[in-house]
Amino acid sequence: MSTPANPTTTVPGAVPIEYLEELAADQRRTIHNTVSRVRYAAKENIRERLDLNTNLRRYFWPAAGVAALVGLITGYSLTGIVTDR
């Protein structure tokens, strides 16, 4: 009969488990830090793009022009409907 393997026996050339655990913990910290930086950058980018005051200053005249055209077209359309022309 064969004898069971001794769990404390080390394999030549094997990497110690403590080193692998430390390496895995370091990789987890690195991934966590990277994800945190990406979340912060994305949040700042979204906040900057959706800032109402900045967008109103930047696009006020184009928005005013579109609103004027919509008002003009609506006014002519309603006038045409009411006067039957």
N, C-alpha and C positions, 0 to 999 in steps of 0.2 A: 504494500500500500504506500501511497505517496504521502508525504507530510505536508501539512498546510504551510503556505508561505508566511514568513515572519513579516508582520506589518512594519517593523522598524528597519527592515533591510533597505539599504539605499542602492539605487541603480547607479553605476558609474556614468558620469556625464549628465546626470539629471539635475534640473534646476531646483533649488530649495523652494518649498511651498511659501515660506515667509517672504522670499523675494518676489514671487509671483503675486502674492496678496498685496504687497506694497506697491508693485507696479500697477495692479488693477485699481487700487485706491487713488494713485496718482492720475491714472487715465480718467477715472470718474470725476476727480476735481477739475481736470482740464476741460472735459466735456461740459461740466456744469458751468464753469466760468465762460466758456465760449457761447453757450446757449444764453447765459445772462447778458453778455455783451450784445448778441444779436437781438434779443428782446428789447433791450434798452434803445439800440439804434433804430429798430423798426418803430418803436413807440414814439421816439422823437421825430422821426421822418413823417409818420402819419399825423402827429400833432401839428407839425409845421405845415403840411399840405392841406390840412382841414381847418386851419386857423381862419376864422371868419373875418376878422379885421384885415388881415393881410390880403385875403382873397378879394374883399370888397375894394380895397385900395387898388389892387392890381387890375381888376376886371370891371371897374365901375363904368367906364365909358362904353365898352362893348355891351355890357348888360343894359345900360340905359338906351343904347341904339336899338337893341333887340326889342326891348319893352316898347319903345316908340313905334317901331314897325308893327308890332303885334297890335298896339292900340290903334294905329292908323288903319290897318286891314280890318280889324273888328269894327271900327267906326264906319267905314265905307260899306261893309257887309250889312250891318244893322240898318244903316240908312237905306240901302237898296231893298232890304226886306220890308221896311216900314213904308217906303214911298212906292213900292211895286214897280220899280224901273228895271 
